[in-house]
Amino acid sequence: MTTYSFRLYVAGTTERSKAAEANLRFLCDERLAGACEVEVVDVAERPDLAEEGRVLATPTVVRLAPPPVLRVVGDLSDHGRAAAALGLPAAPGPPEERL
């Protein structure tokens, strides 16, 4: 199985930042059976990484692996759209169970 690698850029421990991390971890568990790595970067503490990653808004998640690099801005609350934008495989089970 392919291992996915994500970097989540947040600004502090706001509700939106926490929601983005929770939603990303949910998607990893649901769609990747945990075969993912998540690095959380607080842009206030690591502005160098935010600049290097050309992050202009938070929260932003960047899929680093597998290629190509993909990015999504927002808290990932729309799981279906976020999964599609990040190129994740479909969730297991019949479609009616995924609603």
Buried (B, 14 or more C-beta within 10 A) or exposed (E): EEEBEBBBBBBEEEEBBBBBBEBBBEBBEBBBEEEBEBEBBBBEEEEEBBEEBEBEEBBBBBBBEEEEEBBBBBBBEEBEEBBEBBEBEEBEEEEEEEE
